[in-house]
Amino acid sequence: KTQKRMQRDLFKRMGPPAPPSNRPLKAGLDLSPKEWKEYFDSAEDVELSSRNATFRVYKSGFSSEDSTATPVTFVFLHGAGHTSLSWALCIEIMKESKVQLLAYDCRGHGATTSKDESDLSQEVLVQDAVELIEECLGEEKEKGKGRGGSVIIVGHSMGGAIAAKVAATNKVKKLVGTVVIDVVEGTAMEALDGMHTILESKPTSFHSVEEAIQWSVATGQLKNLESARLSIPSQLVQKEMHFGWRTNLNATEPFWKGWFTGLSSSFLSSKTSKLLILAGTDRLDKELMIAQMQGKFQLTVLPTCGHTIQEDDPLRTAEALLQFKQRNRW
């Protein structure tokens, strides 16, 4: 019983939670899908022939007319099964702070397309990120809209692991900050053995997009209905008379250990300033606990959130990211 309880606790934040008994939602709630245009300034598809892929990229804050400015750019990487739209509410808040914000759907997710969607290894995802960041920020600089300011990379769950490994490569120009959200190597590795149990608890299809939105909130996967109305539809594809998940997470199993192995060492070894945002301090493993006591990174805890912190509490997530920027005087 103790082992099952510990495993269940790990599942709560290291992946989509096994749904509890459905809690009733208030009658009359609006479950209709929302549009990305309410939150981002633009969306474009960026082709990288070297990666045999075309990435959906969302941007905000790149239209400043001040040619003397050198704004900081935040680059956002989402978790497995999610999309860029999981960052939308957070980015909407941040774009009032004179920063540039860029989020993209990774390979095999959302509106991104590629010739090989089956290889989601950490090596492939890291190289995708390095080349896409260079392409997008280099292009903006040529337009005169991106003026070579500092870069902060932010990742949630799988995206957090990839962000840390991107930082460790030292291949992103002017990368000054690394932010990892609710993923820690030790607890993530422990949770992997039970990940199939979590995935088996998820419905494989829905009669409508609204039904999927309702499921996500009723089961507690997401606590924020507005975010669910935006992010859940982007995770779905229509299959004949029903809607299924865009990304088959069971098929990614060969890559799970690769995503998280070496996460702590990559995070700690990068030359950037570092911020770890968790939903609870019990997520810290021994290596990070020691490093945190030694002051090697900043820790922020948002205990009222589930695993998808940036969706459950976009305001405090945005505040933590902007405070990280301000504290380091970028």
N, C-alpha and C positions, 0 to 999 in steps of 0.2 A: 504494500500500500504506500509506503514511504517513497519507494522508487517511482511508482506511477504518479504520485503527487509532484515529485521533483520534475519528472518529465513533462507533466502537464504545465507546470510553471514555466519551464523553458519554452514550450510551444507558444505561450501567450505573446511573446515578443520576438521570437526568432523566425516567425513565419506566419502565414494566415492562420488565425486561431480556429481550433475545432469548435464549430458552432454550438453554443449552449441551446437550451430550449428557446424557441423563438419568442422574443418579447413583443407584445403587441405595440404597434405604432399608432399614434394619434390619427383619428379619422380625418380625412380631408387633406392629408399632407400631399404636397406637390412632388411627385416622383418623376416628372418629365426630365429628360436629358438637358443639360446646359451646354452652351457653346464656348469654345476656347477664346473666341473673340472678345468675350466679356473680361478676360483676364490678361491676355497677352497682346502686344502691339502687332505682332506678325507671326506667320508660320510659313516655312518654305521647305522644299525638299532639296537636300544637298547631296549631289552625286559624288562619290569617291571611287573612281575607277580602280585605284590601287587596292581598295577593299571590296570590290565587286558588290557595292551596296549603295543605296540611296537613303539617306537618313532624314527623318522628319525633325526639323529644328524649330523651336519656338523662341521668340526673342521679345524683350521689353527693355526700354531705356537706351536704345541705340540711335535715337533720332535727335539727339541734342545738337543745337546749332552753335554751341560754344566751342570754337575751334581750338581754344587754349586748354580745354579741360583734358584731364587724363583719368577718366573714371575707372573705378575698380570693376572688374567683370566677375560675376559669380557664375560658375558652370555647374549645372545640376544633373546628377545621374540617379535614375530611379531604381527601385528594387525589382527582383524577379517577378514577372507576371504583371507588373504595373506599367505605367507609361509616364511621359513628361507631365501629363495633366495632374498627376498626384502632387505636383509642386505649384499648381496654378494659384490657389488662394494665398499661399505664402509669397509668391512672386508679385501678386497684385498689391500686397501691402508694401513690399520692398521697393517697388518701382517709383515710389514717391521720394526716395532718398538719394536720387542722383547717382545711381549705380546701373551698370549694364547687367542684364540677366539673360542667360541662355540655358535652355533645357532641350534635350533630344531623346527620342525614342531609340533605345539600343536595338541591336540586331535581334530579329526574331520577336519584336514587340511593337505594339501600336501600329503606326502608319509607315514605319521603316520597312523597306524591302531589300532583300539580298539574294544572291544566287545560292548561298549556302546558309540557310537559317538553322541548320542542325548543330553547327559548331558554335556553342556558347562558352567555350573554354576561356579561362581568365586571360590567356595569352592573346586570344583574338579580341576580346572585349577591351583589354588595355590598349592594344594597338589601334583599334577603332577610335577610342577616345582621344588618344594622342594626335592622330591625324585629323580627326574632325575638328578638334579645338584649334589646331593650327590653320586649317582651311577657313573656318568661320571667322576667327579673330583676325587672320591675315587679310581676308577679303574686306572686312569692315574697316581695317586700317587704310587699305587702298582707296576705299570710298571716302575717307576722311571722317568717318563716323566713329571708328574705334581708334583711339589714339595711343595705343601701346601702354595702357595702364596695367596695374597689377591684376593677377588672376587668383581667385579663390575657388577651389574645387570642392563640391559638396555632394555626398552620396548617401543614399539610404539603403540599408540592408545589403543585398548583393552589390548595389551601386556604391555603397560605402566601402566595401572591400576593394572594388575596382578603383575607386577614387584614391584610396591609400596606395595601391600598387602603381597607379599612374604617377602619383607624387614621388614615389621612390625611384622612378626611372630618370628623374631630372630632365625629361624631354619637353616639358611644357614651359615655354618662355615666360619669364616673370611670374611664375607660380610662387605665391607667398604664403598661402593658407590652405590647409586641408581640414575638412569637416566631415566626420563620420557620424551617421545617425543610426542609433539603436542596433548596432551589430558589434559583437566582440568575439574574437576568435575562439576562445575556450568554450563559451556557452553555445556558440553556433555549432561547433563540431559535436558537442554532446547532443544537441537537438536533432542532428541529421538522421540518426537511427530511427527516429519516430516520425520523420517527415511524411512518409507514405500514409500514415494514419491521418495526418492533417489533410493531405490532398484528397484522400478517399472520402472525407467528410464534406467536401465541396460538391455542390451540384455540377454536373457536366454540361447541362443546358438549361435554358429558360424559354418560356413562351414569348417573353417580350423583354425589352431593355428595362422597362419599369419594374418588372418582376425581379430582375437582377439587382437593381438599385435597392429595392425593398429588402431583399435577402441580405445584402451587405450591411445594412443598418440594423435590421432586426436581429441578426446573429452577433452583432458587436464587432464584426470585422472592421467597420468604420464607425466612428462616433459622430461624424459630421455629415449631415444629410446634404448640405450644399456641395461639399467636396465629392460625395458619392455620386451625385447627379452629374458631375463633370468627369470624374476619373473612371468610373465603372463602365460607361458606354465605350470608352476608348480601349478597354480590355477585351471587348467582345467582337465577334464576327458573325454574320448571319449565315446559317447553314440550313438551306431549304426552308422549312417552316419554323425553325427555332434559332436561338442565339447561343453560341458556345464561346469558350475562352479562346482568345487569339493565340495565346502561348500555352503549349502543352508542358506544364511544369514537370510532370512525370518523366518526360523525355529528356529533361535537363539533368537527371540524376548523375550521369557520368562526370558532370562538372562541379557538383556541389562541393566536394572536398577541395578542389582546386581553387574555387572562389575564396574560401575562408582560410586555407592553410597559408601561414605566413602573414596574415593580416596584421597582427600586432607588431611584428618586426618591421613590416613595411611602413606602418603608421608612425612608429617611433623613430625610424631611421631617416625619414625624409627631412630635408633641410628647411621645411616650411614651419610656420607656426601651426599649432594643432588644436582642434576643438572636438571633443566627443560629447554628443548629446544622447542621453539615455532616458528611458522611461522609468528606470529604477537602478540604484547603485548595486543591487544584487546581481546585475548583469556583468559587472567587472570580473575579469579573470585575474589570476595571481600576477601575471606579467604587467598588466595595465594598472592593477592596484598599486604595485610598487612604483611604477613610473609616475602615477598620479601623485603619490606622496612625495616624490622627488621633484615635482613641479614641471614635468616634461610636457604636459599638455593641460589644457583647460577642460574642466568637466562641468557640464550643465545637465541637471536632472529635471525632467518634466513628468512627475509621477502620476498625473491624472490621465495620461495618454495611453493608448494601446501601442502596438508595434509601429503603425504608420503615423508617427508623431506629427509630421508636417501637414497631414490631412486632419488629424484630430484636433490639433491646436496650432493653426497656421500663424496666429498672431504672436504667440510666445516663441515659436520657431523663428519667425522673421526677426523678432527683437533680439534673440540670441545671436543670429548671424550678423546683424548690423552692429551689435555691441562688440562682437569679435573683431569686426573691421575697425571700429572706432578705438578699441583698446590698443590695437596694434598700429594705430595712426597711419593707415593706408589711405 
